[in-house]
Amino acid sequence: MRIVVAPDSFKESMTAVQAARAMAVGVRDALPTTCVVDQVPVSDGGEGFAEAVTAAWGASWQEVTTVDALGRPRMAGFGLDGNRAVVDLASSVGLEHIAPGERDVMRSSTAGLGHVITAAVDAGARSLLIGLGGSASNDLGLGMLVALGARCLDERGGEVEPVPAEFSRIRRIEVGPARRRLEGVSITVAGDVTNPLTGPHGAAAVFGPQKGLFGPAITWVDGEVTRLAAVLGLSHWACRPGAGAAGGTAFALAAVLGAELATGIDHLARVVGLRERLEEADLLLTGEGTVDGQSLNGKAVSGVLRLACEYGVPSIVFAGRVGIDAATQQRLSDLGAQRIIQISDPSEALETSLRRGPEHLRRAVADAVGHCSADGDQLEPRSE
């Protein structure tokens, strides 16, 4: 029996790599001698994306000192494999690193991502894969561009800090130095967001509230982002699908630096050879922190289920929390998810449950796989 374990991260509990390891241990607990386990951690471009790709490449992980979205020092990293590197925004300037009471999108920046990109290029990377997701900022990617050498200037030519609180002072943006810094470097951006940069479905309107942006501030930031896109001479990019990813960082990477925009899970599936691995599989185990209606909207788990369904591979989904209605349950079932298992104990404190996530996941997998082995008709067999 060959089992593919392909989880996304369990937010605030496990990275995708850690979740895959816990799942693999659970399988071996239940089937110590009769099963081949293929670990394929996945990500839609957010938290854990760089780590998942690094594992798939067999690349080396490089630690780098950078800053979080509020400018505080922190460690992040990138995967390096010859002249190609993988970076994700979440590891440096992700929302997960900012406590709820500290979130201040008006003072948040993507500069930390720019520092990691610089380190990757300095290490010899000429091809960059950048995962976007889980951002704490709505700075149009200007912090990243400035970290790469760009300059935001006021009407007198003085430099302006590239954060939303100072946007109204910016009259000119010199991006030439950033472009020259990345000359000869190809960039592919992976993410699951298809929102445009501005408007009612744009970055500020849709994702601002989770970052601490509300009411009139959303309208103001959206207006300033619209104006700054015009300052750059790139207004035509504002309505393009995906430009609003990571608070407009996708706009900066694609419109200013010439990056290619790709769907996170689809691109990762190609990188890790997920189709080929599922073609040989008898069972897929996947999961994420929360399985709900959003799990079907371009997220990693739905992408993995979709691929498994194409090959007739039955699936079991594990989650820290399950919150689905009958319609979502049916849609997941249509994708081949024959069981959806919540691993957390409702009686346990959230902090404890998050800390014990790997243990809960291992036990849930061992129990589920053990039952499948003992009573094989619980899962429909794959089509031959």
N, C-alpha and C positions, 0 to 999 in steps of 0.2 A: 504494500500500500504506500502510495506517495502522497504526502500532504504538503501543500504550499501554505505557509503562514505569511500573510501580507497585511499587517496592521498599519494604520496611521498612528500618530502619537495620541496618547491619552493626556489631554491638557492638564498641566500642573501636577502630573503624576509620573508619566513615563514618556520618553521619546519613542519614536517608531522603532528604533533599533532595540531599545530596552524591552519594548512590548513584544517584538518578534522573538527575542531570547526567552522571555517568560513563557510565551506560547510553546516554543520548541521544547522547553523543559517539561511543560505540562503534557505534551504529546508523548515524550519519552517516559514520563512517569506511568502513563497508561499503557503504552505499547513499547516496552523497552527493546524488543528484538525484532518486531515485525513491521517496522515502518521506516520510510525514508522521509526526513523532514527538510524542506527547502525554505530557508528564511529569506523573505523578500520585503524588508520594511519599505513602506511607501509614504508619500506625502503629496499634498496638492500644491506645494510651493511655500507653505508656511513653516511653522515650527518643525524642526527635524528634517527638513528637505535636504540640506547640505550633508547632514550625517548619513541619510539614507543613500544618497547618490555616491558618497565617498565609500560606503560599504560595498555598493554594487560595483564600483570601479576597482575596488581593491587598492584605493589610493591612500596616501598618507594624510593625516589630519594635522594642520598647522595652527597652533594657537597664536593669537594676536591680541595686543592690548588696544582697546578702542573705547568708545563711550556709549552710554545708553541714550535714549531719546531726550533725556533731560540734561545730557552733557556730563553725567557722572561716569568715572572710569569703570570699565568692566572688561572681562575677557570674553572673546568670541573666537571664531576660527573659520577655516575654509579647507576644503579637500583639494589636494594637488596631485595630479597624475600627469607627469611630463609637462607639456605646455598647455594643459587644460586644467581649469579650476572650477569648483562649485562653491557658491556663497549663498546664504539665505539672510534676508533682512531680519527675520525674527530673532536670530541669535544675538544680534547687536542692539537693534533699536525696536525690538518687539514690545507689544503691550504687556506681555507676560512679566516683563522685568520692572514694571511700574505698578506699585500698589494702588488699589482703587482710590484711596484718599490723596494720592500724589499726582494723579493724572491731570495734565494741563496741556491740551493740544495747542494752545496759543504760544507756548514756549517749547514745544517739542520739535525735534529735528531729525533728519536722516543722516546727519554727519557721520555717525558711527558706521553706517554701511559704506560710506565713501572711504573711510579709513581701512576697512577690511578689503575692499576692492583694490585700493592702492597697494596693500601688502601682497595680495595675490599677484598683481601685475609685476611688482618688484621681485617676486619669487620666480618669475619667468612665464607666467600664464599669458597665452595669446588667444585663448578661447575661454570665455567666461559663461557659465550657466548660473543665473541668479534667480533664486526663488523668492517670490514676493507673497506676503501674507502675514497677518497678525501684527500689523504696524500700529504704533502708538501716535503717529503724526499725521498731519495734513498739510505738509509744507511744499507740495509740488515737486518733491525731490530736490529742492534747492540746497538743502543742507548737504546732501550727497554731492551735488555738483560743486559746491564751494570747497568741500573737502578734497575734491579732485582738481581744484585750481581755479574754478569760476569765481566771479566777483559780482555781488549785488551792490549797486551804487545808488546814492540819493541824488537829488538835483544838483548838488555841488560836487559830486564825484567822490563823496565819502562812502566808506564801506558800511553796509547795513547787515545786521545779523539776519540770516535767512530763516526766520520763524514767523508764523502768522501774525503775531503781535506787532511786528515791524513791517509787514507787507506794504502798508500804505505809504511808507517812505521810499520804497524802491521805485526808481525811474529808469534804470538801465541794468541789464544783466549781461555780463561779458562771459560767454561760454567757451570762447576759443581755447583758453588754457586747458579746460577739462577735456575738450575734444582732442587736443594735441597729446594730452597725457595718455589717452587711450588709443592713439593712432596705431593701426595695425592689429588691434584687438577686436575680435568678433564677440558679440554679446547676444545670448539668448535669454529671454525672461520667461520664467514659468510661474503661473499663478492660476487661480480658479475664478477670479473676479472678471466679469464682463461689463461692468459699469463704465459709463463715460466719465470724463473728468469733472464736468460741471452739470448743473441743472438739477431737477427733482430726483433724478436717479444717479446723480454724481457722487463723488467721493465724500464731500462734506455732508450732504443730505442723508445719505444712506448709512455711512459708517462713522460719521462724526459723533453721534450720541454715545456709542460704546467707548469713545476715547475722551468723553467729557465735554463735548461740544453740543450746545442746546439752543433752541429758540432763535432769536435775532442774530446770535453769533454765527449760526450756520449760514444764514443769508449773507452776512457780511463776508465771511471767509470765502464763500462760493463766488461772490462778486469780485473779490480781490484776486482769486485764482484765475477767473475769467480775464481780468485786466492784465495779469502778468503773462498769461499765455499770449495775449496780444503784444505785450512788450517784447516778447521773444520772437514775434512774427509767426507764431504757430497756432493761431486761433482755430485753424481748420482741424487740428488734432483734438480739440476739446470734446467733440461728440463721438470720437471713435471708440468702439467697444474695447474695454480693457484698459483704456488710458487712465481711469480712476483708481486702478489697483494701488494699494498701499499708500493712500492719501496723495495720489498723483505721481508717485515715484515711477510708475510704469510710463507715464507721459515723459518724464525727464529722460529715462533710459531709451525709449523708442524714438521720440520726436527730436530730442537734442543729441543723443549719442548714437542713434541709428540701430538700436537693438531690435531683434526679432521677438515678437510676442507669441508665446506658445501656451497651450493649456497645460497646467501643472501635472496632473495625473497622467494624461496621455503622453506627454513628453517623457516623464519618468518611466512609464511602462516600456517605452522604446529603449531607454537607457539601460534598464535592468533586464531586458528580455523577458518581460512578464508573460507575453503571449506564448512564447516557446515553453516556458516553465509550466504554464497552466495546461498546455496541450498534453503534457505527460502526467498530469495530476489526477488523483482520485477524489480529493477533497480540498476545499479552500477554507482556511480560517482567517478571518479578518476582523477589524474592529477599530473603535475610536472612543474618545472620552464620552461623547454624547451621541446617541442615535435618535434623531427626531426627523421632522419634515425637511430640515435643511440638509440632511445627509444625502438627499436625492438631487440636490442642486449643484452639481459639478464637484462635489467633494470626493476625496480619494476613495473612500469606501464604496460609493456608488460606482465609481469608475472601475474598481477591481471586480465588483460583483458583475458588472456588465460584461467584462472580458471573460470571466469564468462562465457566465451564462452562454456565451458564444460557443464554448467548447463542451457544454453539457456537464460542467463540473459543479456538484452540489456544494453549498456554502453554509457555514455557521458564522454568525456575527456576534461579537462580544462588545459590551460597552460598559463604561462606568455608570452611566445613567441611560435608561430607555424611556423616551417620551413620544410615543407614536399613536396615531389614531388608526382606525380600521383601514382607511384608504391608503395610508403610508405603509401599513403592514402588508397590504395586498401588493403594492408596487414593489416592495422589497422581496416579497415572495415570487413575484413575476421575474425578478432578477436572479432567482435561484437561492435566495436566503431561506433555508428551511427551518432554522432556529435563530432567534435573537435573544441573547442571554445577558442579563444585567449581572455584573460581577460584584458590585458593591453591596454591602450589608446596610439596609435602611436604618438599622438601629445604631449604627456606628457614626461617630462624629465625622464631619466632612474632612477635617484635617487628617484624622487617623486613616480614613478610607483612602485618601490620596497617597499618603505615605506608604500604605500597605498595598498599593495598586498592583505591583508585580506579583506579590504573593496571591492576591485574590484572582488575578488573571490566570496564573499557573494552575491553581486549583480548579477553576471553572473549566479550563481547557481539558485538564486531565479527566474531570467528571464527564464532560460532553463526549470526548473521544472514546473514553472507556465504555460509555453506553452505546456508542455507534458500533464499537467492536463486538460488544456482547449481543447487540440486537440490530444487526445490519440493516433490517428493513425500515429503520427509522429515517434513513436518508435514501432518496431516490438515486439509483446508480446512474453514473454518467452514460450518455449515449455512445455506442460504439460506431 
